[in-house]
């Protein structure tokens, strides 16, 4: 029998679509998901939980009910999807440019980028500080090699509880011009100053469940230094 890919159905969908997933899902790979949603001809939004695979985290857990409230109960309309692009700053360092819908109160903005890895499920997403206020913001994306691909996206979280993910920007920095590699390697794998970060299992349930099993947790180490231990 003939089998059609998801993007083949996308143009025939007539209802609004909310796509929820984790950035590292091995079943619904992030890059391929955007190829499908880009083909939609209806109102749609994406919301990705960063650093998880087959799971929707607490940051995006309210989205489903709020989406249904909008379309089925005449609730408040959602802001437009944010847009992300990558350029070189004045010194040649890659920089994210984020344009967002500021018509509703913004609670927080999260920016992420990954380097080198073309396999969506294996990317390590780095969180970076976002600069600016209002409808346009920026974030620096330091790299080790201008010839390696760079991937970037942002989550915009609103006071209403809505969390919307931008498009996925994918570029090779050297193709943008005289890109400069300013990141530096280190022998320190992690100082755990920010807790356990990505050192946790993300093999969780599909639904936005309240409790996520984590094999390790942050704890004080010898001399009071930050460390991790088994849960």
N, C-alpha and C positions, 0 to 999 in steps of 0.2 A: 504494500500500500504506500501511497505517497505521504510524506511527512513534511509539514510546513514549519518553518522557523517562527518564533514569536513575532519578529518584526514584520512577517508577512500578514499577520492578523491585525497589527496595530492600526493600520489605516481604516479598518472596518469597525473599530470600536466607536460607539456613539455616546457613551456615558462618561462623566468626569472620572479621571484616574488619579489615585494617590499611590505612588510606589514607595513602599517601606522595605528597608533591608539593611544589612551590615556591609561595611565597605569591603570586607574580606570574605564574603560568602563564596564558597566553592561551587554552589549550585547556580546562583544568579550573579555572575561576575559583573562587577561595577561598570566596566567599560561597555560590555554588551548590553547591559540594562539601559544605558543612555542611548544606544543605537536604536533600541526599541521605542523608548519614550519620545525620542526625537521625531519618530515617524507618526506619532499621534496627531490627530486633527482636532482634538477636544481639549478642554481645560484640564491641565494636569500639573502635579507637583511631585518632586522627589524628596525623600528624607532618609538620609543614611546615618546609621550609628557608627561613628568612627572606631576602628581598631577591633571590631567584632566580626565574626563570620555569620553564622546562621541565627541571628538574633536582632531584636529591636530593643534598644536600651531605654532607660528612663527618660533621657533627653527628648526622645521622639515618641514616647508612650502615649501622650495626650493627642497626638495627631489624628489617629483614626476616628475617635469620637468627635473631635472638632470638625473634621472633614464631613462626617455624616450629618452633624448639626447644620453645616452650611448648606449642603445640597438636599437633605431630606426634611429639615425642619425650618428652613428659611433663616438660619443663623447668620452670624457676621461673616462677610466674605473674607477670604484669605488675602494677604499681601501677594504681590507678584513674586515670582522666583528671582533670587539674586543672580547676578552674573559675574563670573570671574574670568580674568585674562592675566597673562604673564608678560611682563616687559622687562627691560633692563633699566635700572636706576642710573643716576648720573655717573656713578663709578663703575658701572657694568655688572653689578650684582642683580640676579633675577629678583623680581618684585611682583607680588600679587596685587592686582587692582580689582577691588570688589565694589560693585554697584548694587545697592539694595533698595527695596521699597521702604521708605521712611514714613509712609502715610499712617502707620500704626506704631505704637511705642515699642522700641527694641530693648530687650532685656540684656542680651549679650551676643557677641559675634565670635565664632571660633574659626580659625584658619588652619589648614593642614596641607602638608605636601610630602611627597615621597620621591625618591630618586632611584634611577637605574633599573629597578625591577619592572619588567613588562608584564609579569603575571599578576593580575589584580588580587588574587587570593593571598599572595605572599608579600605584598607591600607593607613596609613599616611606615606608618603615617606619623610624621612629626607635627606636633602642635607648635604654632608660632604666634607671637604677640601681634595684635592688630592695632594699627595706628589710625587716628582720626575719629571724627564723629559725623553724623549726618548720613547722607545717601551714598557717599563714596569713601572708601577706606583702603589702606594699603598694608602690606606685610612683607618683610624681607625674607627671601628664600635662599640662604647661602648653600653653595654646592661645592663638591670636590672636583668635579670633572664637567666641563662645559659641553662635552660631546655625548654625555649620557642623558637619556630622557628624563624629564621632570614632569610630575603630575601634581595638580593642586585643586582644592575645592574649599568651600566654606559653608558653615552652618550658621544661619541667622535665627536666633531664638527671640520670640516676641513675648511681651508681658501677658498676652492672652493664653500662652501655652503652646502656640503654634511654633514648630521648628521646621524650617525649609532649607534644603540643601541646594547649593548652586550647581551649575554645570560642572563637568570635570574638564579642566584645562590640561592639555597634554602638549608639551613643546620640547624641543632640543635647544638649550640655551644658546649655543653657538650659532644657531640659525637666526637668532634675533639680532646679532651684531657682535661687537667685541665683548663677549661675556667674560666675566672675571670669576674664577674659583677662589673663594675666600674661606670656605670651611676648612677645618684642620682635623686630621686624625688624632686619636688619643688612645693610650693604653688602658684608660679607665673605661670599663664597659658601662658602669652606672654607679653614681655615688648615692643613689636612692634618696637624695635630698627632697625629691618630689613624691616620695612614696613608692609604691610598687609599679606605678606607671603601666607599661605593657607587659610586665612579667606575670601575667595571670592567664589562666585558661579561659578561652572564650567559646568553649563548646557548650553553649547554653541552649535553652529552648527557643523555639521560633517566636512565641508570643512575648509581649512586653511584661514578663513576670517580675514581681518585686524583688525576689532574691536570686542572685547569681552566684553559683558555686565558684570559689576561687581557691586554688591549691596552696597559694602562699599569701602572706600578709606582711605589712610593714611592722617592724619591731626595733627597739633599741638594741644595738650590738655592743661589743666590747668597748669600754670607755665612753659609752653613751652615743657612739656613732650610729647614723642611720643604717639599718640592715633589713633583711627579710628573713622570714622563717616559715615553716610549714604551718598550715591552719589546723 
